[in-house]
Amino acid sequence: MNQAKFGKLGELMVDGKVDAQPLYLSNLSIPGVGAKNVLYVATEHGSVFAFDADKVSATPAQPLWKISTQLPGEVPSDDRGCSQVTPEIGITSTPVIDRARGAIYVVSVSKDASGNYFHRIHALDLTNGKELFGGPTTITATYPGSGAGSSGGNVVFNPAQYNERPGLLEINGTIYTTWGSHCDLGAYTSWMMAYSADTLKQMNVLNLVPNGGDGGIWMSGTAPAADAAGDIYFILGNGTFDTALNANGFPSRGDCGNCYVKVSSTTPLTLLDYFTPLNTVAESGADEDFGSGGPLLLPDVADASGKTRHLAVGSGKDAIIYVLDRDNMGKFGAAQNNVYQQISGELAGTEYGKPSYFNGTVYYGAVGDAIKAFPISSGKLATTPSSTTAIQFPYPGATPTISANGTNNGILWAVENGTPGVLHAYDATNLATEIYNSNQASGGRDQFSGNKFITAIVANGKVFVGTPNSVAVFGLQ
């Protein structure tokens, strides 16, 4: 594969920034149209588009359908004085598709003429975009506590203070949402909410900093992860952590800011385990949060003694790779980090995004760093990379995407943010070998506009990359 055979086929034009990852659904039967491979695109203008993923050319294609998530008289939210998502906020989080229910679930934010803000969860018909299950549902929440924004013994979800930045997660008919702030501005805490996929009714709420402040969940847009038992893993940003622990090693007042957490998906949502670094209070004070990166759960591995290990990986602004045992995450220790493995000094910068896994190797793309491959052997990550890319990726680094035929023909795809943006393809077994990049073709044929936190998706021989006003589509020429 090279620029002579592979390149940009065209762009699917939309009405705002594509910060959510586009989603691909194959062989969807659409009444009156037939079976289609469909690409769903959500925008910061609050719209959702459905495109024929096979109908891409230099001439912009019309969508199969398009809807706005705003109610009459509303517009997208302003950026709330924060440059993280700007100039408008509509849909930031990656939606989730449930083929069996025929729905794509989306969380959007809007503002009315009086300056009131509304977050809503929508279930949209995959074939036509119409609202399902009596939606949308306006998102509200309270939780017992005396923390930031509390009133009458409860912390209160103020829609003006939050943005649903991490992607959505669905487990067993429940949609899980997690909430970040706007640039650490104002009074906010740490919310997780669960909604029925069948009724859009709120099922459960958990606040992980109920008696303190901050602890926003953002992970640069990464969704929470879930294991086979249905337990959920995500990483909180800087916030209050109670260094006084109870008899079970949990924060005495329930405040777990800057924690990598394991939460039950059953009712009620419960913090089952966690890890936070020994210098967690100093990290939060310096806005050096663990939660700038997202979680990665590894397949089962055998350690040197033959014991099966259930591992998770995570990194944040301190540029340390933490490998955690999901059966005993380590909690908090004032003298040392009680973790399965800790690798320092190998990431050159902050992690904004998440690592990826393929065929026994973990791949990292930190800020200002090469993408690096860390093989797993005897249940441990290599402490130095086995291969690296020749170039360093500027802010915000990259979340690698892997395409492969089983364990063969692995290609690592990564988007370099800039003007223009650059799509790179590397041999996953040796990152020193670059197979393609979108600057190689003459005349700027394959170039596209960069977009900060976008992650490419690969499906059915095509690569889809979100931009400030489109999805650029790459494939065989």
C-alpha positions in Angstrom: 0.0 0.0 0.0 1.4 3.4 -1.0 0.2 6.8 -2.3 -0.1 5.4 -5.8 -2.8 2.9 -4.7 -4.2 4.4 -1.6 -5.4 7.9 -0.8 -8.3 10.3 0.0 -11.5 9.3 -1.8 -13.4 12.4 -0.7 -14.9 14.1 2.3 -18.4 13.8 3.8 -19.4 17.3 4.6 -21.2 18.2 7.9 -22.2 21.3 9.8 -19.7 21.5 12.6 -16.6 20.0 14.3 -16.4 16.3 14.4 -14.9 15.7 17.9 -16.9 12.4 18.5 -15.5 9.4 16.7 -17.6 8.5 13.7 -19.3 5.1 13.9 -19.7 2.5 11.2 -22.5 0.0 10.9 -22.5 -2.7 8.1 -25.4 -4.1 6.2 -28.2 -2.1 7.7 -31.6 -2.7 6.1 -33.2 0.7 5.5 -36.9 0.6 4.4 -37.3 1.8 0.8 -33.6 2.0 0.3 -32.1 -1.4 0.9 -29.1 -2.7 2.7 -26.4 -0.1 3.3 -23.1 0.2 5.1 -23.7 3.4 7.2 -21.3 5.9 8.7 -22.8 7.9 11.6 -21.3 11.3 12.3 -22.1 13.6 15.3 -21.1 17.3 15.3 -20.5 20.1 17.7 -23.4 21.9 16.0 -25.6 19.3 17.7 -26.4 17.3 14.5 -26.3 13.6 13.7 -25.7 12.5 10.1 -26.0 9.1 8.5 -24.1 8.6 5.3 -23.8 5.7 2.8 -20.2 4.7 3.7 -19.7 3.3 0.2 -20.8 6.5 -1.6 -17.7 8.7 -1.3 -16.2 10.7 -4.1 -14.8 14.1 -4.8 -18.3 15.4 -5.1 -19.8 15.8 -1.6 -22.5 13.1 -0.9 -25.9 13.8 0.5 -26.6 12.1 3.8 -29.2 9.3 4.1 -30.6 11.4 6.9 -29.7 14.2 9.2 -31.3 15.4 12.4 -30.7 18.2 15.0 -30.8 17.3 18.7 -31.8 20.8 19.7 -35.4 21.5 20.6 -37.2 24.5 19.0 -35.8 27.9 20.1 -32.4 26.3 21.2 -28.9 26.6 19.8 -25.7 24.8 20.6 -24.0 25.7 23.9 -21.3 28.4 23.8 -17.8 27.3 24.9 -18.3 28.6 28.5 -15.1 30.6 28.3 -13.1 27.4 27.8 -10.8 26.6 24.8 -11.1 22.8 25.1 -14.2 22.6 23.0 -14.8 25.7 20.9 -16.5 27.8 19.5 -19.7 25.8 20.1 -20.7 22.6 21.9 -23.3 20.2 20.7 -22.2 16.6 20.7 -18.7 15.9 22.0 -18.9 12.3 23.2 -18.8 9.4 20.9 -22.3 7.8 20.6 -23.0 4.1 21.0 -24.9 1.9 18.6 -27.3 -0.9 19.6 -28.2 -2.9 16.5 -30.7 -5.1 18.3 -32.7 -2.1 19.5 -32.2 -0.3 16.2 -30.9 2.8 17.9 -27.9 5.1 18.2 -27.6 6.8 21.6 -26.3 10.3 21.7 -25.8 12.9 24.5 -26.1 16.5 23.4 -26.1 20.0 25.0 -28.0 23.1 24.0 -29.0 26.6 25.2 -32.2 28.4 25.0 -32.9 32.2 24.5 -32.9 32.8 28.3 -29.4 31.3 28.7 -30.5 28.0 30.2 -28.4 24.9 29.4 -29.8 21.5 28.8 -28.1 18.1 28.4 -30.3 15.4 26.9 -29.9 11.7 26.0 -31.4 10.7 22.7 -32.1 7.3 21.1 -32.3 7.8 17.4 -33.7 5.3 14.9 -30.7 3.9 12.9 -32.7 4.0 9.7 -34.2 7.5 9.8 -33.0 9.4 12.8 -36.3 9.7 14.5 -36.5 9.8 18.3 -37.2 6.4 20.0 -38.4 5.2 23.4 -40.1 8.5 24.3 -36.9 10.5 24.1 -35.1 12.7 24.5 -34.6 12.7 28.3 -33.3 15.8 30.0 -30.4 14.9 32.3 -30.7 16.0 35.9 -29.1 14.5 39.0 -28.5 14.9 42.8 -26.3 12.8 45.1 -25.8 13.0 48.9 -22.9 15.2 49.7 -21.6 18.5 50.8 -19.2 19.1 47.9 -18.9 21.8 45.3 -22.3 23.0 44.1 -24.2 21.3 47.0 -27.5 22.4 48.4 -29.5 20.9 51.3 -27.2 18.0 51.8 -26.9 17.0 48.1 -24.5 17.9 45.3 -26.6 19.0 42.3 -25.8 18.5 38.7 -25.7 22.0 37.1 -25.9 21.6 33.3 -23.9 24.8 32.7 -20.9 23.4 34.5 -20.5 20.1 32.6 -19.8 18.5 29.2 -20.3 14.9 28.4 -16.8 14.4 26.9 -16.0 10.7 27.4 -17.6 8.4 24.9 -20.8 6.5 25.9 -20.7 2.9 27.2 -23.5 0.3 26.9 -23.7 -2.9 29.0 -26.6 -5.2 29.2 -29.2 -2.6 28.1 -27.9 0.3 30.2 -26.2 3.4 28.8 -23.5 4.9 31.0 -22.4 8.5 30.9 -19.5 10.2 32.6 -19.0 14.0 32.9 -16.2 16.5 32.6 -16.0 20.2 33.3 -15.1 23.3 31.3 -11.4 24.0 31.8 -11.8 23.4 35.6 -14.0 26.5 35.8 -16.6 26.9 38.5 -18.0 24.5 41.1 -18.2 20.9 39.8 -17.7 17.4 41.0 -17.5 13.9 39.5 -20.6 12.3 38.0 -21.4 8.9 36.5 -25.0 8.2 35.4 -26.8 5.2 34.0 -29.9 5.2 31.7 -32.1 2.5 30.5 -31.6 1.7 26.8 -35.3 0.8 26.5 -36.9 3.8 28.2 -34.1 6.4 28.5 -35.0 6.7 32.2 -32.3 7.4 34.7 -31.5 4.1 36.5 -28.6 5.1 38.8 -26.2 7.9 39.8 -22.8 7.9 41.4 -20.7 10.8 42.5 -17.0 10.0 43.1 -16.2 13.4 44.8 -19.4 14.1 46.7 -17.8 16.0 49.6 -15.0 17.8 47.8 -14.5 19.5 44.5 -13.4 18.8 40.9 -12.7 15.2 39.7 -14.1 15.8 36.2 -14.0 12.8 33.9 -12.8 13.6 30.4 -10.0 11.2 29.3 -9.5 13.3 26.1 -12.8 11.7 24.8 -12.0 8.1 25.6 -15.0 6.0 26.7 -15.0 4.0 29.9 -14.0 0.4 29.5 -15.8 -2.7 30.8 -14.6 -6.3 31.6 -16.4 -9.6 31.0 -18.0 -9.3 34.4 -19.5 -6.0 33.5 -17.4 -3.9 35.8 -16.5 -0.5 34.5 -13.1 1.3 34.5 -12.3 5.0 33.9 -9.9 7.6 35.2 -10.8 10.8 37.0 -9.1 14.1 36.5 -7.6 16.3 39.3 -9.8 16.6 42.3 -10.2 16.1 46.0 -8.7 12.8 47.4 -9.2 11.9 51.0 -5.8 10.7 52.1 -7.4 9.5 55.3 -8.6 6.0 54.5 -11.2 3.8 56.0 -10.6 0.3 57.2 -10.9 -1.1 53.7 -8.5 1.4 52.2 -11.1 3.6 50.5 -11.2 7.4 50.9 -12.9 8.1 54.2 -15.3 10.7 52.9 -15.8 9.1 49.5 -13.7 11.6 47.5 -11.6 9.8 44.9 -10.3 12.6 42.6 -7.4 11.7 40.4 -8.2 8.0 40.7 -8.3 5.1 38.2 -11.5 3.5 39.3 -13.4 0.2 39.0 -17.1 0.6 39.4 -19.9 -2.1 39.5 -22.4 -1.8 36.7 -25.2 -3.2 39.0 -27.6 -1.2 41.1 -26.4 0.7 43.0 -23.3 1.9 41.2 -20.5 1.2 43.6 -16.8 1.9 43.8 -15.2 -1.5 43.9 -11.5 -0.7 43.8 -9.2 2.1 42.7 -5.6 3.3 42.3 -4.2 6.8 42.8 -0.5 7.8 42.8 1.3 8.5 46.1 1.6 12.2 45.1 -2.0 12.5 44.1 -2.7 15.6 46.1 0.3 17.5 44.6 -0.7 16.3 41.1 -4.3 17.7 41.5 -2.9 20.9 42.9 -0.7 21.4 39.9 -3.5 20.3 37.4 -1.3 17.3 36.5 -4.2 14.9 36.4 -4.2 11.2 35.9 -7.4 11.5 33.9 -6.0 13.2 30.8 -5.7 9.7 29.3 -8.1 6.8 29.0 -8.2 3.2 30.2 -7.0 0.1 28.3 -8.0 -3.4 29.5 -5.6 -6.1 28.4 -6.6 -9.7 27.4 -5.7 -12.3 30.1 -2.0 -12.9 30.3 0.1 -15.4 32.3 2.9 -14.1 34.5 6.3 -15.7 35.0 4.8 -18.2 37.5 2.0 -19.2 35.1 -0.7 -17.3 37.1 -3.4 -15.7 34.9 -3.5 -11.9 35.3 -6.3 -9.5 34.5 -4.5 -6.2 33.7 -5.3 -2.6 32.9 -3.1 0.2 31.6 -3.4 3.9 32.1 -1.3 7.1 31.9 -1.9 10.8 32.3 0.0 14.1 32.6 2.8 12.6 34.7 3.9 10.5 31.6 4.1 7.3 33.7 2.8 4.0 32.4 0.8 2.3 35.2 0.0 -1.3 34.8 -2.7 -2.4 37.3 -4.0 -5.7 38.4 -7.7 -5.4 38.0 -8.2 -7.9 40.9 -6.1 -5.7 43.2 -5.6 -2.2 41.8 -3.4 -0.9 44.5 -5.5 1.9 46.1 -3.5 4.7 47.8 -0.1 4.4 49.6 1.6 7.4 51.1 5.0 5.8 50.8 4.8 3.9 47.6 2.6 3.0 44.6 1.3 -0.5 45.2 0.8 -1.3 41.6 1.5 -4.4 39.5 4.0 -2.5 37.3 5.2 1.1 36.8 7.3 2.3 33.9 8.8 5.8 34.2 10.8 7.8 31.7 9.7 6.1 28.5 6.9 8.5 27.5 8.4 11.9 26.4 5.2 13.8 27.2 1.7 13.8 28.6 -0.8 11.2 27.5 -4.0 12.7 25.9 -5.9 9.8 24.6 -5.4 6.1 25.2 -3.0 3.3 24.4 -4.0 0.6 22.0 -3.4 -3.2 21.9 -2.6 -5.7 19.1 -1.2 -9.2 19.2 0.7 -9.0 22.5 1.8 -5.4 22.2 0.7 -2.1 23.7 1.1 1.1 21.7 1.4 4.6 23.1 1.3 8.0 21.3 2.1 10.7 23.9 2.5 14.4 23.3 5.7 15.4 21.5 6.7 11.7 21.3 7.1 9.0 18.8 4.4 6.3 18.8 6.0 3.4 20.8 5.4 -0.3 20.9 5.7 -2.1 24.3 5.5 -5.9 23.9 4.1 -8.1 26.7 6.2 -10.9 28.0 5.7 -13.1 31.1 2.8 -10.9 32.0 4.8 -7.6 32.0 5.1 -4.8 29.6 8.6 -4.3 28.2 10.3 -1.4 30.0 11.7 0.0 26.7 9.9 0.0 23.4 10.6 -2.6 20.7 10.1 -0.1 17.9 9.1 3.6 17.4 7.9 5.8 14.7 10.5 8.1 13.0 8.4 11.2 13.8 7.1 12.8 17.0 3.4 13.6 17.2 2.6 17.2 18.4 -0.2 18.0 20.9 -2.3 16.1 21.7 -0.3 13.1 20.5 -2.3 10.3 19.0 -4.6 7.4 19.9 -3.4 4.6 17.6 -6.0 2.5 15.6 -5.1 -1.0 14.5 -6.4 -2.8 11.4 -5.4 -6.4 10.8 -6.5 -9.8 9.4 -6.7 -11.6 12.7 -3.1 -11.5 14.0 -1.6 -10.9 10.5 -1.0 -7.8 8.4 -1.3 -5.4 11.3 -1.3 -1.7 10.4 -1.2 1.0 13.0 -3.0 4.2 11.9 -2.4 7.5 13.6 -3.6 11.1 13.0 -1.1 13.9 13.4 -2.8 17.1 14.4 -1.7 20.2 12.5 -2.3 22.3 9.4 -2.9 20.2 7.5 -3.6 17.1 9.5 -1.7 14.0 8.5 -2.9 10.4 8.4 -0.1 7.9 9.0 0.0 4.1 8.5 2.8 2.0 10.0 3.7 -1.7 10.0 2.4 -2.7 13.5 5.3 -5.2 13.9 7.9 -2.5 13.2 6.9 1.1 13.6 10.0 2.3 11.9 8.4 1.2 8.6 5.9 3.8 7.4 3.6 2.4 4.8 1.7 5.6 3.9 1.0 9.2 4.9 -1.4 11.7 3.5 1.3 14.2 2.6 3.1 11.9 0.2 0.8 12.4 -2.8 1.6 15.4 -5.0 -0.5 18.5 -5.2 -2.0 18.0 -1.7 -4.3 15.3 -3.1 -4.8 13.6 0.2 -4.6 16.5 2.6 -7.3 17.4 5.2 -7.8 19.9 8.0 -6.5 18.8 11.4 -8.8 18.3 14.4 -7.5 18.0 18.0 -8.7 14.8 19.6 -10.0 12.8 16.7 -9.3 9.1 16.4 -9.4 7.4 13.0 -11.7 4.4 12.5 -11.0 1.6 9.9 -13.8 -0.5 8.4 -14.3 -2.5 5.3 -11.1 -1.2 3.6 -11.7 2.5 4.4 -10.3 4.9 7.0 -12.5 7.6 8.3 -11.0 10.8 10.0 -13.0 13.6 11.5 -12.1 17.2 10.7 -13.5 20.6 11.7 -16.3 20.3 9.1 -16.3 16.8 7.5 -15.1 13.3 7.7 -12.2 12.6 5.3 -12.4 9.1 3.8 -9.4 7.2 2.6 -9.2 3.9 0.6 -7.8 2.2 -2.4 -7.7 4.5 -5.4 
